[in-house]
Amino acid sequence: MKEAGFTHWNPTGYPSDNSSGFTGLPGGRRYYIDGTFTSLTNLGYWWSSDEFDTTTVWCRSLGIIMLVLQKQS
């Protein structure tokens, strides 16, 4: 899921080979209290929803040592 190598990802994470064909890049996250950005080379997030349930979203995230899929309302 992550791009191959460490061009954009923190090199302390697990190596990846992009075998899925999805080149996930990190972008970090924005801290809601003061607006600062953190984890710019450690995390990537993708959000989605659908027209059938407008109160629920899916969050997909990649990290230097994780892959997570969460459903949030």
Phi and psi in radians as a Rosetta constraint file:
Dihedral C 1 N 2 CA 2 C 2 CIRCULARHARMONIC -1.466 0.35
Dihedral N 2 CA 2 C 2 N 3 CIRCULARHARMONIC 2.736 0.35
Dihedral C 2 N 3 CA 3 C 3 CIRCULARHARMONIC -1.068 0.35
Dihedral N 3 CA 3 C 3 N 4 CIRCULARHARMONIC 2.653 0.35
Dihedral C 3 N 4 CA 4 C 4 CIRCULARHARMONIC -1.219 0.35
Dihedral N 4 CA 4 C 4 N 5 CIRCULARHARMONIC 2.481 0.35
Dihedral C 4 N 5 CA 5 C 5 CIRCULARHARMONIC 1.423 0.35
Dihedral N 5 CA 5 C 5 N 6 CIRCULARHARMONIC -2.878 0.35
Dihedral C 5 N 6 CA 6 C 6 CIRCULARHARMONIC -2.221 0.35
Dihedral N 6 CA 6 C 6 N 7 CIRCULARHARMONIC 0.582 0.35
Dihedral C 6 N 7 CA 7 C 7 CIRCULARHARMONIC -1.056 0.35
Dihedral N 7 CA 7 C 7 N 8 CIRCULARHARMONIC -0.745 0.35
Dihedral C 7 N 8 CA 8 C 8 CIRCULARHARMONIC -1.987 0.35
Dihedral N 8 CA 8 C 8 N 9 CIRCULARHARMONIC -0.346 0.35
Dihedral C 8 N 9 CA 9 C 9 CIRCULARHARMONIC -1.625 0.35
Dihedral N 9 CA 9 C 9 N 10 CIRCULARHARMONIC 2.622 0.35
Dihedral C 9 N 10 CA 10 C 10 CIRCULARHARMONIC -0.998 0.35
Dihedral N 10 CA 10 C 10 N 11 CIRCULARHARMONIC 2.202 0.35
Dihedral C 10 N 11 CA 11 C 11 CIRCULARHARMONIC -1.213 0.35
Dihedral N 11 CA 11 C 11 N 12 CIRCULARHARMONIC -0.098 0.35
Dihedral C 11 N 12 CA 12 C 12 CIRCULARHARMONIC -1.433 0.35
Dihedral N 12 CA 12 C 12 N 13 CIRCULARHARMONIC -0.117 0.35
Dihedral C 12 N 13 CA 13 C 13 CIRCULARHARMONIC -1.440 0.35
Dihedral N 13 CA 13 C 13 N 14 CIRCULARHARMONIC 3.110 0.35
Dihedral C 13 N 14 CA 14 C 14 CIRCULARHARMONIC -1.241 0.35
Dihedral N 14 CA 14 C 14 N 15 CIRCULARHARMONIC 2.459 0.35
Dihedral C 14 N 15 CA 15 C 15 CIRCULARHARMONIC -1.192 0.35
Dihedral N 15 CA 15 C 15 N 16 CIRCULARHARMONIC 2.688 0.35
Dihedral C 15 N 16 CA 16 C 16 CIRCULARHARMONIC -2.395 0.35
Dihedral N 16 CA 16 C 16 N 17 CIRCULARHARMONIC 2.884 0.35
Dihedral C 16 N 17 CA 17 C 17 CIRCULARHARMONIC -2.188 0.35
Dihedral N 17 CA 17 C 17 N 18 CIRCULARHARMONIC 0.053 0.35
Dihedral C 17 N 18 CA 18 C 18 CIRCULARHARMONIC 1.001 0.35
Dihedral N 18 CA 18 C 18 N 19 CIRCULARHARMONIC 0.609 0.35
Dihedral C 18 N 19 CA 19 C 19 CIRCULARHARMONIC -1.154 0.35
Dihedral N 19 CA 19 C 19 N 20 CIRCULARHARMONIC -0.344 0.35
Dihedral C 19 N 20 CA 20 C 20 CIRCULARHARMONIC -1.354 0.35
Dihedral N 20 CA 20 C 20 N 21 CIRCULARHARMONIC -0.377 0.35
Dihedral C 20 N 21 CA 21 C 21 CIRCULARHARMONIC 1.567 0.35
Dihedral N 21 CA 21 C 21 N 22 CIRCULARHARMONIC -0.150 0.35
Dihedral C 21 N 22 CA 22 C 22 CIRCULARHARMONIC -1.637 0.35
Dihedral N 22 CA 22 C 22 N 23 CIRCULARHARMONIC 1.999 0.35
Dihedral C 22 N 23 CA 23 C 23 CIRCULARHARMONIC -1.591 0.35
Dihedral N 23 CA 23 C 23 N 24 CIRCULARHARMONIC 1.447 0.35
Dihedral C 23 N 24 CA 24 C 24 CIRCULARHARMONIC -1.291 0.35
Dihedral N 24 CA 24 C 24 N 25 CIRCULARHARMONIC 2.219 0.35
Dihedral C 24 N 25 CA 25 C 25 CIRCULARHARMONIC -1.973 0.35
Dihedral N 25 CA 25 C 25 N 26 CIRCULARHARMONIC 2.588 0.35
Dihedral C 25 N 26 CA 26 C 26 CIRCULARHARMONIC -1.320 0.35
Dihedral N 26 CA 26 C 26 N 27 CIRCULARHARMONIC 2.688 0.35
Dihedral C 26 N 27 CA 27 C 27 CIRCULARHARMONIC -2.549 0.35
Dihedral N 27 CA 27 C 27 N 28 CIRCULARHARMONIC -0.077 0.35
Dihedral C 27 N 28 CA 28 C 28 CIRCULARHARMONIC 1.315 0.35
Dihedral N 28 CA 28 C 28 N 29 CIRCULARHARMONIC -2.785 0.35
Dihedral C 28 N 29 CA 29 C 29 CIRCULARHARMONIC -2.558 0.35
Dihedral N 29 CA 29 C 29 N 30 CIRCULARHARMONIC 2.775 0.35
Dihedral C 29 N 30 CA 30 C 30 CIRCULARHARMONIC -1.809 0.35
Dihedral N 30 CA 30 C 30 N 31 CIRCULARHARMONIC 2.195 0.35
Dihedral C 30 N 31 CA 31 C 31 CIRCULARHARMONIC -1.326 0.35
Dihedral N 31 CA 31 C 31 N 32 CIRCULARHARMONIC 2.115 0.35
Dihedral C 31 N 32 CA 32 C 32 CIRCULARHARMONIC -1.185 0.35
Dihedral N 32 CA 32 C 32 N 33 CIRCULARHARMONIC -0.389 0.35
Dihedral C 32 N 33 CA 33 C 33 CIRCULARHARMONIC -1.332 0.35
Dihedral N 33 CA 33 C 33 N 34 CIRCULARHARMONIC -0.857 0.35
Dihedral C 33 N 34 CA 34 C 34 CIRCULARHARMONIC -2.060 0.35
Dihedral N 34 CA 34 C 34 N 35 CIRCULARHARMONIC -0.004 0.35
Dihedral C 34 N 35 CA 35 C 35 CIRCULARHARMONIC 1.409 0.35
Dihedral N 35 CA 35 C 35 N 36 CIRCULARHARMONIC 0.104 0.35
Dihedral C 35 N 36 CA 36 C 36 CIRCULARHARMONIC -1.332 0.35
Dihedral N 36 CA 36 C 36 N 37 CIRCULARHARMONIC 2.714 0.35
Dihedral C 36 N 37 CA 37 C 37 CIRCULARHARMONIC -1.814 0.35
Dihedral N 37 CA 37 C 37 N 38 CIRCULARHARMONIC 2.418 0.35
Dihedral C 37 N 38 CA 38 C 38 CIRCULARHARMONIC -2.331 0.35
Dihedral N 38 CA 38 C 38 N 39 CIRCULARHARMONIC 2.911 0.35
Dihedral C 38 N 39 CA 39 C 39 CIRCULARHARMONIC 0.976 0.35
Dihedral N 39 CA 39 C 39 N 40 CIRCULARHARMONIC 0.664 0.35
Dihedral C 39 N 40 CA 40 C 40 CIRCULARHARMONIC -1.065 0.35
Dihedral N 40 CA 40 C 40 N 41 CIRCULARHARMONIC -0.483 0.35
Dihedral C 40 N 41 CA 41 C 41 CIRCULARHARMONIC -1.954 0.35
Dihedral N 41 CA 41 C 41 N 42 CIRCULARHARMONIC 0.176 0.35
Dihedral C 41 N 42 CA 42 C 42 CIRCULARHARMONIC -1.975 0.35
Dihedral N 42 CA 42 C 42 N 43 CIRCULARHARMONIC -0.413 0.35
Dihedral C 42 N 43 CA 43 C 43 CIRCULARHARMONIC -2.387 0.35
Dihedral N 43 CA 43 C 43 N 44 CIRCULARHARMONIC 2.571 0.35
Dihedral C 43 N 44 CA 44 C 44 CIRCULARHARMONIC -2.355 0.35
Dihedral N 44 CA 44 C 44 N 45 CIRCULARHARMONIC 2.398 0.35
Dihedral C 44 N 45 CA 45 C 45 CIRCULARHARMONIC -2.203 0.35
Dihedral N 45 CA 45 C 45 N 46 CIRCULARHARMONIC 2.509 0.35
Dihedral C 45 N 46 CA 46 C 46 CIRCULARHARMONIC -2.363 0.35
Dihedral N 46 CA 46 C 46 N 47 CIRCULARHARMONIC 2.241 0.35
Dihedral C 46 N 47 CA 47 C 47 CIRCULARHARMONIC -1.972 0.35
Dihedral N 47 CA 47 C 47 N 48 CIRCULARHARMONIC 2.507 0.35
Dihedral C 47 N 48 CA 48 C 48 CIRCULARHARMONIC -2.619 0.35
Dihedral N 48 CA 48 C 48 N 49 CIRCULARHARMONIC 2.818 0.35
Dihedral C 48 N 49 CA 49 C 49 CIRCULARHARMONIC -2.629 0.35
Dihedral N 49 CA 49 C 49 N 50 CIRCULARHARMONIC -3.117 0.35
Dihedral C 49 N 50 CA 50 C 50 CIRCULARHARMONIC -2.463 0.35
Dihedral N 50 CA 50 C 50 N 51 CIRCULARHARMONIC 2.954 0.35
Dihedral C 50 N 51 CA 51 C 51 CIRCULARHARMONIC -1.315 0.35
Dihedral N 51 CA 51 C 51 N 52 CIRCULARHARMONIC -0.182 0.35
Dihedral C 51 N 52 CA 52 C 52 CIRCULARHARMONIC -1.489 0.35
Dihedral N 52 CA 52 C 52 N 53 CIRCULARHARMONIC -0.461 0.35
Dihedral C 52 N 53 CA 53 C 53 CIRCULARHARMONIC -2.419 0.35
Dihedral N 53 CA 53 C 53 N 54 CIRCULARHARMONIC 1.655 0.35
Dihedral C 53 N 54 CA 54 C 54 CIRCULARHARMONIC -1.397 0.35
Dihedral N 54 CA 54 C 54 N 55 CIRCULARHARMONIC -0.026 0.35
Dihedral C 54 N 55 CA 55 C 55 CIRCULARHARMONIC -1.812 0.35
Dihedral N 55 CA 55 C 55 N 56 CIRCULARHARMONIC -0.015 0.35
Dihedral C 55 N 56 CA 56 C 56 CIRCULARHARMONIC -2.148 0.35
Dihedral N 56 CA 56 C 56 N 57 CIRCULARHARMONIC 2.421 0.35
Dihedral C 56 N 57 CA 57 C 57 CIRCULARHARMONIC -2.218 0.35
Dihedral N 57 CA 57 C 57 N 58 CIRCULARHARMONIC 2.719 0.35
Dihedral C 57 N 58 CA 58 C 58 CIRCULARHARMONIC -1.871 0.35
Dihedral N 58 CA 58 C 58 N 59 CIRCULARHARMONIC 2.372 0.35
Dihedral C 58 N 59 CA 59 C 59 CIRCULARHARMONIC -2.034 0.35
Dihedral N 59 CA 59 C 59 N 60 CIRCULARHARMONIC 2.164 0.35
Dihedral C 59 N 60 CA 60 C 60 CIRCULARHARMONIC -1.980 0.35
Dihedral N 60 CA 60 C 60 N 61 CIRCULARHARMONIC 2.328 0.35
Dihedral C 60 N 61 CA 61 C 61 CIRCULARHARMONIC -2.394 0.35
Dihedral N 61 CA 61 C 61 N 62 CIRCULARHARMONIC 2.561 0.35
Dihedral C 61 N 62 CA 62 C 62 CIRCULARHARMONIC -2.095 0.35
Dihedral N 62 CA 62 C 62 N 63 CIRCULARHARMONIC 2.475 0.35
Dihedral C 62 N 63 CA 63 C 63 CIRCULARHARMONIC -2.345 0.35
Dihedral N 63 CA 63 C 63 N 64 CIRCULARHARMONIC 3.079 0.35
Dihedral C 63 N 64 CA 64 C 64 CIRCULARHARMONIC -1.167 0.35
Dihedral N 64 CA 64 C 64 N 65 CIRCULARHARMONIC -0.332 0.35
Dihedral C 64 N 65 CA 65 C 65 CIRCULARHARMONIC -2.384 0.35
Dihedral N 65 CA 65 C 65 N 66 CIRCULARHARMONIC 0.374 0.35
Dihedral C 65 N 66 CA 66 C 66 CIRCULARHARMONIC -2.659 0.35
Dihedral N 66 CA 66 C 66 N 67 CIRCULARHARMONIC 2.831 0.35
Dihedral C 66 N 67 CA 67 C 67 CIRCULARHARMONIC -2.444 0.35
Dihedral N 67 CA 67 C 67 N 68 CIRCULARHARMONIC 2.152 0.35
Dihedral C 67 N 68 CA 68 C 68 CIRCULARHARMONIC -2.317 0.35
Dihedral N 68 CA 68 C 68 N 69 CIRCULARHARMONIC 2.466 0.35
Dihedral C 68 N 69 CA 69 C 69 CIRCULARHARMONIC -2.208 0.35
Dihedral N 69 CA 69 C 69 N 70 CIRCULARHARMONIC 2.125 0.35
Dihedral C 69 N 70 CA 70 C 70 CIRCULARHARMONIC -2.264 0.35
Dihedral N 70 CA 70 C 70 N 71 CIRCULARHARMONIC 2.527 0.35
Dihedral C 70 N 71 CA 71 C 71 CIRCULARHARMONIC -1.910 0.35
Dihedral N 71 CA 71 C 71 N 72 CIRCULARHARMONIC 2.231 0.35
Dihedral C 71 N 72 CA 72 C 72 CIRCULARHARMONIC -2.261 0.35
Dihedral N 72 CA 72 C 72 N 73 CIRCULARHARMONIC 2.463 0.35
